[in-house]
Amino acid sequence: MERFYSCSCYFTDNIFLEDYKLHIRFISENQFRKNYQNILRSLGCVSEDQFRDVTGKIQTEVERRRNHLVNSAERAAVVKETYTPLHQHVYHLQESFLAPEFVEMVKYSNSREATFEGLLKLIQKEAAPRVFRFPIFRKEFCNELIEELEHFEQSEAPKGRPNTMNNYGILLNELGFDESFITPLREMYLRPITALLYSDCGGSWLDSHKAFTVKYDLKEDLELSYHYDNAEVTLNVSLGKEFTDGNLFFGDMRQVPVSETECVEVEHHVTEALLHRGQHMHGALPISSGTRWNLIVWMRASSHRNKLCPMCGKTPALVESDGFSDGFTMPPEDATAHNVACLLT
């Protein structure tokens, strides 16, 4: 497998302050105070004690990110050694898991006569501009996958949270889904479709991913704030269980000011996928009852993001990592120079 890297902005950028629904960049306390203290005051962070509490949480998050590679590998090793799956078969992608409509879309996308317009006829309708909704899994598979996720959740095995915005969910690479499920799903089924739908933003060249589940519950996370993804293309699947409300909403691309954006609300039905550009701003409204599980796959194209990091908007400063990391690869002319910061020490 080709070696993948992170961008150094992973340690400093897009840190989410849950209490204030704000994404920030943290280089130092002086920089943070200069750039954000007035904004935080307007959001209710008025005392020095509150500000110190915020900076403490930020430093904890930065430390978590710096130790993530080692900690994730350790968790995955323990899971592999100690956890006994409830449904072993769901870890290996089978076409019988897939909705017939989705299989037909893939078959068409792989054909010589495939066109963007022809694929749209099979999808039938855009849920929002360049947001496509279609059935992807059979209900029986969704039920078994949720049973497996809940079985793991209730086990003593260690668990890492997906990101700073989702406190409840599972990193699927640590559970063992990457090699036999997510990778073939991306390569064999999703990439032929994204090549037609998103050829302008790397859809033809998706060569890595980050996959995780998120969980919404009345006693846990209820909603998801407005944000964009560290992805060229995102797959979001509603797995179940039973819930009310919690629709997604989509604005414009991240470069468009919020003041100039009108959001579109999108229903997300169980067994259905939403496919959208990673830089398309979006969020999830609160559920009002029940429990909701979603499968998220951030798909990345190194040929696209190597030119410009989608998170910091700059030429990526590569740091060594493991697995698919953040989906960057080193250009051949740079590979011999080893001009890369090390994340492993």
SETI-57399 format. One record per residue (C-alpha): residue in one letter; z, x, y; residue number from 1. Coordinates in nm, 2 decimals, padded with zeros to 4 digits. Layout:
REM residues N
+--------+--------+--------+--------+-----+
: residu :      z :      x :      y : num :
+--------+--------+--------+--------+-----+
:      a :      Z :      X :      Y : NUM :
...
+--------+--------+--------+--------+-----+
END
This chain:
REM residues 345
+--------+--------+--------+--------+-----+
: residu :      z :      x :      y : num :
+--------+--------+--------+--------+-----+
:      m :  00.00 :  00.00 :  00.00 :   1 :
:      e : -00.08 :  00.12 :  00.35 :   2 :
:      r :  00.22 :  00.23 :  00.55 :   3 :
:      f :  00.34 :  00.00 :  00.82 :   4 :
:      y :  00.55 :  00.07 :  01.13 :   5 :
:      s :  00.76 : -00.10 :  01.40 :   6 :
:      c :  00.72 : -00.07 :  01.78 :   7 :
:      s :  01.02 :  00.08 :  01.95 :   8 :
:      c :  01.05 : -00.23 :  02.17 :   9 :
:      y :  01.21 : -00.40 :  01.86 :  10 :
:      f :  01.54 : -00.24 :  01.97 :  11 :
:      t :  01.53 : -00.35 :  02.33 :  12 :
:      d :  01.30 : -00.65 :  02.39 :  13 :
:      n :  01.32 : -01.03 :  02.31 :  14 :
:      i :  01.69 : -01.04 :  02.25 :  15 :
:      f :  01.79 : -01.41 :  02.25 :  16 :
:      l :  02.11 : -01.52 :  02.43 :  17 :
:      e :  02.19 : -01.84 :  02.25 :  18 :
:      d :  02.45 : -01.96 :  02.50 :  19 :
:      y :  02.20 : -01.94 :  02.78 :  20 :
:      k :  01.87 : -02.01 :  02.60 :  21 :
:      l :  01.73 : -01.69 :  02.75 :  22 :
:      h :  01.53 : -01.40 :  02.61 :  23 :
:      i :  01.61 : -01.06 :  02.77 :  24 :
:      r :  01.53 : -00.69 :  02.76 :  25 :
:      f :  01.82 : -00.45 :  02.73 :  26 :
:      i :  01.79 : -00.08 :  02.80 :  27 :
:      s :  02.13 : -00.02 :  02.96 :  28 :
:      e :  02.41 : -00.22 :  03.11 :  29 :
:      n :  02.30 : -00.11 :  03.46 :  30 :
:      q :  01.94 : -00.23 :  03.40 :  31 :
:      f :  02.06 : -00.55 :  03.24 :  32 :
:      r :  02.29 : -00.63 :  03.53 :  33 :
:      k :  02.02 : -00.56 :  03.78 :  34 :
:      n :  01.76 : -00.77 :  03.61 :  35 :
:      y :  01.96 : -01.06 :  03.48 :  36 :
:      q :  02.30 : -01.11 :  03.65 :  37 :
:      n :  02.16 : -01.35 :  03.91 :  38 :
:      i :  01.97 : -01.55 :  03.65 :  39 :
:      l :  02.28 : -01.57 :  03.43 :  40 :
:      r :  02.50 : -01.68 :  03.72 :  41 :
:      s :  02.26 : -01.97 :  03.78 :  42 :
:      l :  02.30 : -02.06 :  03.41 :  43 :
:      g :  02.68 : -02.06 :  03.42 :  44 :
:      c :  02.77 : -01.70 :  03.35 :  45 :
:      v :  02.98 : -01.65 :  03.66 :  46 :
:      s :  03.28 : -01.44 :  03.58 :  47 :
:      e :  03.30 : -01.07 :  03.48 :  48 :
:      d :  03.47 : -01.17 :  03.15 :  49 :
:      q :  03.17 : -01.39 :  03.07 :  50 :
:      f :  02.93 : -01.11 :  03.16 :  51 :
:      r :  03.12 : -00.86 :  02.94 :  52 :
:      d :  03.11 : -01.11 :  02.65 :  53 :
:      v :  02.73 : -01.14 :  02.69 :  54 :
:      t :  02.68 : -00.76 :  02.69 :  55 :
:      g :  02.91 : -00.73 :  02.39 :  56 :
:      k :  02.69 : -00.97 :  02.19 :  57 :
:      i :  02.38 : -00.79 :  02.30 :  58 :
:      q :  02.51 : -00.45 :  02.19 :  59 :
:      t :  02.61 : -00.61 :  01.85 :  60 :
:      e :  02.25 : -00.74 :  01.81 :  61 :
:      v :  02.10 : -00.40 :  01.91 :  62 :
:      e :  02.32 : -00.24 :  01.64 :  63 :
:      r :  02.21 : -00.50 :  01.39 :  64 :
:      r :  01.85 : -00.42 :  01.46 :  65 :
:      r :  01.90 : -00.04 :  01.43 :  66 :
:      n :  02.07 : -00.09 :  01.09 :  67 :
:      h :  01.85 : -00.37 :  00.97 :  68 :
:      l :  01.62 : -00.15 :  00.75 :  69 :
:      v :  01.91 :  00.00 :  00.55 :  70 :
:      n :  02.11 : -00.32 :  00.53 :  71 :
:      s :  01.81 : -00.53 :  00.42 :  72 :
:      a :  01.73 : -00.28 :  00.14 :  73 :
:      e :  02.09 : -00.29 :  00.03 :  74 :
:      r :  02.10 : -00.67 :  00.02 :  75 :
:      a :  01.77 : -00.69 : -00.17 :  76 :
:      a :  01.90 : -00.45 : -00.43 :  77 :
:      v :  02.22 : -00.65 : -00.48 :  78 :
:      v :  02.03 : -00.97 : -00.50 :  79 :
:      k :  01.79 : -00.83 : -00.77 :  80 :
:      e :  02.09 : -00.70 : -00.97 :  81 :
:      t :  02.33 : -00.99 : -00.95 :  82 :
:      y :  02.15 : -01.32 : -00.86 :  83 :
:      t :  02.01 : -01.55 : -01.13 :  84 :
:      p :  01.74 : -01.78 : -01.00 :  85 :
:      l :  01.76 : -02.15 : -01.08 :  86 :
:      h :  01.38 : -02.20 : -01.09 :  87 :
:      q :  01.22 : -01.86 : -01.18 :  88 :
:      h :  00.87 : -02.00 : -01.18 :  89 :
:      v :  00.87 : -02.08 : -00.80 :  90 :
:      y :  00.87 : -01.71 : -00.73 :  91 :
:      h :  00.51 : -01.68 : -00.86 :  92 :
:      l :  00.24 : -01.86 : -00.67 :  93 :
:      q :  00.04 : -02.10 : -00.89 :  94 :
:      e : -00.25 : -02.32 : -00.78 :  95 :
:      s : -00.07 : -02.62 : -00.93 :  96 :
:      f :  00.19 : -02.59 : -00.64 :  97 :
:      l : -00.08 : -02.65 : -00.38 :  98 :
:      a : -00.21 : -02.97 : -00.24 :  99 :
:      p : -00.57 : -03.06 : -00.35 : 100 :
:      e : -00.68 : -03.09 :  00.01 : 101 :
:      f : -00.56 : -02.73 :  00.08 : 102 :
:      v : -00.74 : -02.60 : -00.22 : 103 :
:      e : -01.06 : -02.77 : -00.10 : 104 :
:      m : -01.02 : -02.61 :  00.24 : 105 :
:      v : -00.99 : -02.27 :  00.08 : 106 :
:      k : -01.28 : -02.32 : -00.15 : 107 :
:      y : -01.50 : -02.42 :  00.15 : 108 :
:      s : -01.38 : -02.13 :  00.36 : 109 :
:      n : -01.48 : -01.89 :  00.09 : 110 :
:      s : -01.83 : -02.03 :  00.06 : 111 :
:      r : -02.14 : -01.87 :  00.22 : 112 :
:      e : -02.21 : -02.19 :  00.43 : 113 :
:      a : -01.86 : -02.20 :  00.57 : 114 :
:      t : -01.84 : -02.26 :  00.95 : 115 :
:      f : -01.56 : -02.33 :  01.20 : 116 :
:      e : -01.71 : -02.68 :  01.26 : 117 :
:      g : -01.73 : -02.75 :  00.88 : 118 :
:      l : -01.37 : -02.65 :  00.82 : 119 :
:      l : -01.25 : -02.87 :  01.11 : 120 :
:      k : -01.41 : -03.17 :  00.93 : 121 :
:      l : -01.18 : -03.10 :  00.63 : 122 :
:      i : -00.87 : -03.06 :  00.86 : 123 :
:      q : -00.97 : -03.38 :  01.04 : 124 :
:      k : -00.77 : -03.33 :  01.35 : 125 :
:      e : -00.60 : -03.07 :  01.57 : 126 :
:      a : -00.23 : -03.16 :  01.62 : 127 :
:      a : -00.24 : -02.98 :  01.96 : 128 :
:      p : -00.50 : -02.73 :  02.11 : 129 :
:      r : -00.58 : -02.48 :  01.83 : 130 :
:      v : -00.28 : -02.61 :  01.63 : 131 :
:      f : -00.40 : -02.73 :  01.29 : 132 :
:      r : -00.21 : -02.96 :  01.05 : 133 :
:      f : -00.29 : -03.01 :  00.69 : 134 :
:      p : -00.12 : -03.07 :  00.35 : 135 :
:      i : -00.04 : -02.74 :  00.18 : 136 :
:      f :  00.21 : -02.80 : -00.11 : 137 :
:      r :  00.28 : -03.07 : -00.35 : 138 :
:      k :  00.61 : -03.26 : -00.30 : 139 :
:      e :  00.74 : -03.16 : -00.65 : 140 :
:      f :  00.71 : -02.79 : -00.56 : 141 :
:      c :  00.88 : -02.84 : -00.22 : 142 :
:      n :  01.17 : -03.01 : -00.40 : 143 :
:      e :  01.21 : -02.72 : -00.65 : 144 :
:      l :  01.18 : -02.46 : -00.38 : 145 :
:      i :  01.45 : -02.62 : -00.18 : 146 :
:      e :  01.67 : -02.64 : -00.49 : 147 :
:      e :  01.62 : -02.27 : -00.54 : 148 :
:      l :  01.70 : -02.19 : -00.17 : 149 :
:      e :  02.02 : -02.40 : -00.19 : 150 :
:      h :  02.12 : -02.24 : -00.51 : 151 :
:      f :  02.08 : -01.90 : -00.35 : 152 :
:      e :  02.26 : -02.01 : -00.04 : 153 :
:      q :  02.56 : -02.12 : -00.24 : 154 :
:      s :  02.57 : -01.80 : -00.45 : 155 :
:      e :  02.78 : -01.49 : -00.37 : 156 :
:      a :  02.47 : -01.28 : -00.31 : 157 :
:      p :  02.44 : -01.12 :  00.04 : 158 :
:      k :  02.22 : -01.29 :  00.29 : 159 :
:      g :  02.06 : -01.17 :  00.62 : 160 :
:      r :  01.96 : -01.41 :  00.89 : 161 :
:      p :  01.59 : -01.44 :  00.98 : 162 :
:      n :  01.61 : -01.35 :  01.35 : 163 :
:      t :  01.82 : -01.39 :  01.67 : 164 :
:      m :  01.71 : -01.75 :  01.72 : 165 :
:      n :  01.78 : -01.88 :  01.36 : 166 :
:      n :  02.13 : -01.85 :  01.23 : 167 :
:      y :  02.06 : -02.03 :  00.91 : 168 :
:      g :  01.78 : -01.94 :  00.67 : 169 :
:      i :  01.67 : -01.68 :  00.42 : 170 :
:      l :  01.46 : -01.36 :  00.44 : 171 :
:      l :  01.22 : -01.42 :  00.15 : 172 :
:      n :  01.15 : -01.05 :  00.09 : 173 :
:      e :  01.51 : -00.99 :  00.01 : 174 :
:      l :  01.51 : -01.28 : -00.24 : 175 :
:      g :  01.20 : -01.14 : -00.41 : 176 :
:      f :  00.92 : -01.38 : -00.29 : 177 :
:      d :  00.69 : -01.12 : -00.12 : 178 :
:      e :  00.49 : -00.96 : -00.40 : 179 :
:      s :  00.41 : -01.26 : -00.62 : 180 :
:      f :  00.41 : -01.55 : -00.38 : 181 :
:      i :  00.37 : -01.48 : -00.01 : 182 :
:      t :  00.12 : -01.19 : -00.04 : 183 :
:      p : -00.12 : -01.38 : -00.26 : 184 :
:      l : -00.07 : -01.69 : -00.04 : 185 :
:      r : -00.18 : -01.49 :  00.26 : 186 :
:      e : -00.46 : -01.29 :  00.10 : 187 :
:      m : -00.62 : -01.54 : -00.13 : 188 :
:      y : -00.56 : -01.88 :  00.04 : 189 :
:      l : -00.47 : -01.85 :  00.41 : 190 :
:      r : -00.69 : -01.56 :  00.52 : 191 :
:      p : -01.02 : -01.73 :  00.44 : 192 :
:      i : -00.91 : -02.02 :  00.66 : 193 :
:      t : -00.77 : -01.81 :  00.95 : 194 :
:      a : -01.08 : -01.60 :  00.95 : 195 :
:      l : -01.27 : -01.91 :  01.06 : 196 :
:      l : -01.00 : -02.06 :  01.29 : 197 :
:      y : -00.87 : -01.75 :  01.46 : 198 :
:      s : -01.14 : -01.49 :  01.45 : 199 :
:      d : -01.06 : -01.40 :  01.81 : 200 :
:      c : -00.70 : -01.30 :  01.74 : 201 :
:      g : -00.71 : -01.11 :  01.41 : 202 :
:      g : -00.74 : -01.40 :  01.17 : 203 :
:      s : -01.00 : -01.21 :  00.96 : 204 :
:      w : -00.78 : -00.91 :  00.92 : 205 :
:      l : -00.43 : -01.04 :  00.84 : 206 :
:      d : -00.28 : -00.75 :  00.63 : 207 :
:      s :  00.10 : -00.80 :  00.65 : 208 :
:      h :  00.36 : -01.06 :  00.71 : 209 :
:      k :  00.72 : -01.15 :  00.76 : 210 :
:      a :  00.83 : -01.46 :  00.56 : 211 :
:      f :  01.15 : -01.65 :  00.59 : 212 :
:      t :  01.30 : -02.00 :  00.58 : 213 :
:      v :  01.49 : -02.18 :  00.85 : 214 :
:      k :  01.74 : -02.46 :  00.80 : 215 :
:      y :  01.84 : -02.73 :  01.05 : 216 :
:      d :  02.15 : -02.94 :  00.99 : 217 :
:      l :  02.39 : -03.14 :  01.21 : 218 :
:      k :  02.67 : -02.89 :  01.14 : 219 :
:      e :  02.45 : -02.58 :  01.18 : 220 :
:      d :  02.13 : -02.52 :  01.39 : 221 :
:      l :  01.99 : -02.84 :  01.53 : 222 :
:      e :  01.69 : -02.72 :  01.72 : 223 :
:      l :  01.48 : -02.42 :  01.83 : 224 :
:      s :  01.43 : -02.31 :  02.19 : 225 :
:      y :  01.09 : -02.25 :  02.35 : 226 :
:      h :  00.95 : -01.91 :  02.23 : 227 :
:      y :  00.65 : -01.72 :  02.08 : 228 :
:      d :  00.63 : -01.54 :  01.75 : 229 :
:      n :  00.59 : -01.17 :  01.65 : 230 :
:      a :  00.26 : -01.27 :  01.48 : 231 :
:      e : -00.11 : -01.30 :  01.53 : 232 :
:      v : -00.11 : -01.63 :  01.33 : 233 :
:      t :  00.19 : -01.84 :  01.22 : 234 :
:      l :  00.22 : -02.07 :  00.92 : 235 :
:      n :  00.50 : -02.33 :  00.95 : 236 :
:      v :  00.56 : -02.56 :  00.65 : 237 :
:      s :  00.79 : -02.86 :  00.64 : 238 :
:      l :  00.96 : -02.84 :  00.30 : 239 :
:      g :  01.21 : -03.13 :  00.34 : 240 :
:      k :  01.47 : -03.26 :  00.27 : 241 :
:      e :  01.54 : -03.59 :  00.44 : 242 :
:      f :  01.58 : -03.58 :  00.82 : 243 :
:      t :  01.50 : -03.78 :  01.14 : 244 :
:      d :  01.34 : -03.65 :  01.46 : 245 :
:      g :  01.30 : -03.27 :  01.51 : 246 :
:      n :  00.94 : -03.28 :  01.61 : 247 :
:      l :  00.78 : -02.95 :  01.72 : 248 :
:      f :  00.64 : -02.91 :  02.07 : 249 :
:      f :  00.37 : -02.67 :  02.19 : 250 :
:      g :  00.30 : -02.55 :  02.54 : 251 :
:      d :  00.04 : -02.29 :  02.64 : 252 :
:      m :  00.00 : -01.92 :  02.56 : 253 :
:      r :  00.28 : -01.69 :  02.66 : 254 :
:      q :  00.09 : -01.56 :  02.96 : 255 :
:      v :  00.08 : -01.90 :  03.13 : 256 :
:      p :  00.38 : -01.97 :  03.36 : 257 :
:      v :  00.61 : -02.25 :  03.23 : 258 :
:      s :  00.56 : -02.43 :  03.57 : 259 :
:      e :  00.19 : -02.47 :  03.49 : 260 :
:      t :  00.24 : -02.58 :  03.13 : 261 :
:      e :  00.24 : -02.93 :  02.98 : 262 :
:      c :  00.39 : -02.95 :  02.63 : 263 :
:      v :  00.25 : -03.16 :  02.35 : 264 :
:      e :  00.49 : -03.30 :  02.09 : 265 :
:      v :  00.37 : -03.27 :  01.72 : 266 :
:      e :  00.51 : -03.45 :  01.42 : 267 :
:      h :  00.57 : -03.23 :  01.12 : 268 :
:      h :  00.56 : -03.41 :  00.79 : 269 :
:      v :  00.71 : -03.29 :  00.47 : 270 :
:      t :  00.46 : -03.09 :  00.25 : 271 :
:      e :  00.24 : -03.02 :  00.55 : 272 :
:      a :  00.16 : -02.70 :  00.73 : 273 :
:      l :  00.11 : -02.63 :  01.09 : 274 :
:      l : -00.11 : -02.32 :  01.17 : 275 :
:      h : -00.11 : -02.18 :  01.52 : 276 :
:      r : -00.15 : -01.85 :  01.71 : 277 :
:      g :  00.17 : -01.65 :  01.73 : 278 :
:      q :  00.15 : -01.61 :  02.11 : 279 :
:      h :  00.13 : -01.99 :  02.15 : 280 :
:      m :  00.46 : -02.10 :  02.31 : 281 :
:      h :  00.65 : -02.36 :  02.10 : 282 :
:      g :  00.99 : -02.49 :  02.00 : 283 :
:      a :  01.16 : -02.76 :  01.78 : 284 :
:      l :  01.34 : -03.06 :  01.91 : 285 :
:      p :  01.69 : -03.15 :  01.76 : 286 :
:      i :  01.71 : -03.34 :  01.44 : 287 :
:      s :  01.94 : -03.64 :  01.46 : 288 :
:      s :  02.03 : -03.68 :  01.10 : 289 :
:      g :  01.98 : -03.51 :  00.76 : 290 :
:      t :  01.89 : -03.16 :  00.66 : 291 :
:      r :  01.55 : -02.99 :  00.72 : 292 :
:      w :  01.41 : -02.67 :  00.56 : 293 :
:      n :  01.10 : -02.50 :  00.69 : 294 :
:      l :  00.90 : -02.21 :  00.55 : 295 :
:      i :  00.77 : -01.97 :  00.82 : 296 :
:      v :  00.52 : -01.69 :  00.76 : 297 :
:      w :  00.44 : -01.46 :  01.05 : 298 :
:      m :  00.10 : -01.31 :  00.96 : 299 :
:      r :  00.00 : -00.99 :  01.13 : 300 :
:      a : -00.33 : -00.80 :  01.18 : 301 :
:      s : -00.27 : -00.43 :  01.23 : 302 :
:      s : -00.63 : -00.39 :  01.37 : 303 :
:      h : -00.54 : -00.63 :  01.65 : 304 :
:      r : -00.18 : -00.54 :  01.73 : 305 :
:      n : -00.23 : -00.17 :  01.72 : 306 :
:      k : -00.41 : -00.20 :  02.05 : 307 :
:      l : -00.13 : -00.39 :  02.22 : 308 :
:      c :  00.22 : -00.49 :  02.10 : 309 :
:      p :  00.24 : -00.87 :  02.12 : 310 :
:      m :  00.61 : -00.85 :  02.20 : 311 :
:      c :  00.63 : -00.60 :  02.48 : 312 :
:      g :  00.26 : -00.61 :  02.60 : 313 :
:      k :  00.22 : -00.23 :  02.59 : 314 :
:      t :  00.06 :  00.02 :  02.36 : 315 :
:      p :  00.30 :  00.03 :  02.07 : 316 :
:      a :  00.53 :  00.33 :  02.04 : 317 :
:      l :  00.56 :  00.35 :  01.66 : 318 :
:      v :  00.88 :  00.41 :  01.46 : 319 :
:      e :  00.90 :  00.47 :  01.09 : 320 :
:      s :  01.01 :  00.18 :  00.88 : 321 :
:      d :  00.96 :  00.03 :  00.53 : 322 :
:      g :  00.77 : -00.25 :  00.37 : 323 :
:      f :  00.55 : -00.45 :  00.60 : 324 :
:      s :  00.79 : -00.38 :  00.89 : 325 :
:      d :  00.63 : -00.52 :  01.21 : 326 :
:      g :  00.27 : -00.48 :  01.09 : 327 :
:      f :  00.16 : -00.18 :  01.29 : 328 :
:      t : -00.04 :  00.10 :  01.13 : 329 :
:      m : -00.10 :  00.45 :  01.25 : 330 :
:      p : -00.46 :  00.54 :  01.36 : 331 :
:      p : -00.60 :  00.81 :  01.13 : 332 :
:      e : -00.63 :  01.06 :  01.42 : 333 :
:      d : -00.25 :  01.02 :  01.48 : 334 :
:      a : -00.14 :  01.03 :  01.12 : 335 :
:      t : -00.16 :  01.41 :  01.10 : 336 :
:      a :  00.04 :  01.46 :  01.42 : 337 :
:      h :  00.35 :  01.28 :  01.29 : 338 :
:      n :  00.43 :  01.18 :  01.65 : 339 :
:      v :  00.65 :  00.90 :  01.53 : 340 :
:      a :  01.02 :  00.83 :  01.59 : 341 :
:      c :  01.23 :  00.79 :  01.27 : 342 :
:      l :  01.42 :  00.47 :  01.20 : 343 :
:      l :  01.56 :  00.60 :  00.87 : 344 :
:      t :  01.82 :  00.85 :  01.00 : 345 :
+--------+--------+--------+--------+-----+
END
